[in-house]
Structure formats: C-alpha cells, structure tokens
Amino acid sequence: MPVIDVPIASGFYESESLPISAQRCVNFYPNIPQSQSLSPENLFGAPGIEQLTTTGDFEHINRGAHVKNGIPYFVNGGNLYSLDRTIDSELNESFSTTSLGAVSGTGRVSMADNGQQLIILVPGGSGYIYDEDAGTPFAEITDPDFTANGTPQYVVYIDGYFAVTTDSKKWIISALNDGTSWSALDFGTAEVDPDLIVAPVVHKNRLYITGSETTEGFDNRPSGASFPFIRSSVFMNKGCSAPFSLVLASDTFMMIGRGVNESPAIWQFTGNNYQKLSTTAIDNKLAEFTDSEIDDAFGFVYGDKGAYFVGWTISDFTIIYDSVSQKWHERESTIDERQRRWRVNSLVSAYGRILVGDNHDGRIGQLTSDVYTEYGSVISSYITTPPLSRQGEYIKVKSAEATVESGVGNSAVADPQISLSVSRDGKTFDYERQRSIGKIGKYNQRAIWFNIGRFPRFAVFKLSISDPVKKVLIGFRLRATQ
C-alpha cells in the first residue's frame, strides 16, 4: 500500500481552471525549516489581533498610519490621532489616543515626515502639517503655491524635502525642511513618456516618479539651480497601477503595475529594472478586478519571527508574500459571521509592537501570535492541496493523517478539532469530518481519517482549523491502493 506525502506548503496557486490547480492557503503561512526537522515544509497559523484602544465606531475607519520619532499616528475617520503609551510604577502598559486635528475626506491618506513635521496629504484634496513644536501644532497647508502646479496627490520625503506628485505632469517639492512653504517654480516633470504621473517612491536615496506605464529616476544634485533634482539615467517601461500599492521591502520596492498593453501584476524593483513577483495565478486573480478596484489597492510590510511579509489588499482579496520562504498565502477576516478580506487597513511598528488600523471601525490593535482571534472573532485557517492523481487512473485512499502540533487545547477550547473534506473536481468539497488535535497536554494525539474514498481522476483535500488555538500543520500523509 503506497504512502503519499502530500505537499502542504505550496501556498496560493488557484488556476483559472480549478481542476488544474485549486491550491489555497488562507490564514496559514508556509514555513521552510532552515535545518533538519520533522518535515521539509510546514504551516503556521496567521497572528491574531488584540485591541489596544479605539477611536470610535464604523465612522472611524482607518485611512492610514505613520510613525514619527517613535510615536505612531493614525488617521481614523476625520481626525489625526497619536497613539500614546503610559507605563505605571509596576511596568503595566496602557494605551490611549489624542485627537490632533481634523482631516478632510474619507479615503486613504498619504503621509511622510522630515523628523519634525508630519505631512498628511488627502489625494486630490487638502494637505496638513502636524508639528508639535510649532505655535499652531496642526494646520492646513495654505501656501497658494502648494497647488500652483496641479492638485497634490501623494507625498514622500527625501534629503530635507517633501516631494509631492500632482494630477498634472508635474511633481513639486517643499522648501528645505519646511512643509508649510512651497514655490511655484520648484517643480519637476516626467517627460520621457507621455503617460500620467502616478506616485513617488524613494529607494536608496533616489527619487522615482512612477507613471501609469513608466518609471523615471531623479537624483538630488545641487548645482546652484533653484530646483535641486535632475533626471538620472534610470528609465523603465513599467508603471504603477495603484499608488498606495508602492511599498519599500527587502531592500527594494514593490508595486502593482503594468507596461503598455499589459494587465496588472506585482513587480519588484531589482537593480535598475523590474522583475515580476506575482505568479500567473495571482495575475489571473488581479485580472478579475476593475480598474477602479486596482487603483484603490494598498500594500503593507512587516517582519515577525523570521518571516518577512509583503502584502496587498485589492477589493475583497488580501494576498501576502513571504520573501524568506518565497511563498504566497491569503488572509481573511470573519466579520459579522462573513469571510472578508483581511481587516487590517494600515500597519506600522512602534512601542515594540506591530500596530494595525482597522477597516471596520476605529479600533487600534496589535498583531500577536499569542492571540488566536481577531478582536475576539474566529480566524478560520485552511489549505487546499495540489491535486492528487495517477495519470488519469482511479485511486483509492484508505486513510489520511494530518500531523499537527497536538495538545494545544486551552481554557477557551478544551478539545480543538481539525477538519478534512475532499473534492473530486477542484470546485466543490464534500462534508467536513473532524478529528481532535489534542486536549491540554495530549501531545501524542493523532488526527487520522479512514475510508476516504475512490477517485476516478484526481482528488483535492482541504484541511481547516477554526478553533482559537495554536495552529501548526506539520505534514499530511495518505495511504492509497491502486
């Protein structure tokens, strides 16, 4: 009776034809051990979210976050807030927010700082400066030259200047070390190609202006001229499709973008060119979204316990890449008993924590692997395997065993379960059959299913754990007869 070790850490690869591949990896992330171990690949459960404080109900949905001098700032609803930490005499921490000023609009905001001033830019709207040492700490940018070259859209900081793209073919810079002062003569243009300017990004002290189909590099080389930036020799025939998808990660930057007559994909800047990071399965998924849904996509980056995650949320879909394992997985949240895209709207690191803003209300939380829910809501973790086949011949599976970290029951769930279901077409799965993964201390508990069935062409297996416990899937093995 042959024993088949089924791959479990292939990550996301859902083909546009599900019988070819229906692989999903949701709220698990693949881990490739870097030394001899029980299995060559395994899965860890995604972290939970623990609430630290809140700014209010659904009218306070997060629009962006930024850290300046170690202090995290969140734009929730119509206000800018600082997240303040207090440590008492017994070293207990508590968190609260301070409202600093009103920010117009409802969409995402672009933020940057120069060490003293924090600029908050509403794309197509107003710009604001928060400077705690100024006479008026929070104020709208009123310099008429701020809008003289078009409506400001997105902001970055480089070499003492705020650099801002506009809705024209120009990008502008502030006065040196002063985001309240602007000159109508301090502008640059991206003229190598006639595509529209999208957003700026700074990498290794070079400013890149991305267009819809191209990218140009600019260097700060003061030469006595009033405008210090000049075009470098770097030009690439790839542009940005979603301004908030631009993220700095793994000593490079990444984005959702495309070239002329191309559909959107995820690209990584390497050297002086772009390399495609997304798989064809992800490209097919991106092709399902409208141009406006792609335009509203946003990215985020964080590292935790040896993994380095770069992710993007597009409409109701969140996909994450781990640059260490080089595998993709999805994140979903359960809100009002419905599965939705990952609820995180922004993510920053401060106070020794990974802090997150929310897309459902004004809660500010922290990612933590020691919590197995998101604000008390279930995290449903599951994978679907690559198809099992025998070159078109039938196969009969006598038993299946999932190797997990067992004995992880806790005070909330005395006897946690793992579920198995099977698909014969890659599209629909049969009923779930549950097995225990071990009450507290039951470290040798085995999860085995018998008499799985006979499959005329192929089979896809789905393993899922929804109980709020530590989730580690080490391997999945079948015993089959021909």
Disulfide bonds with the S-S distance in Angstrom:
none
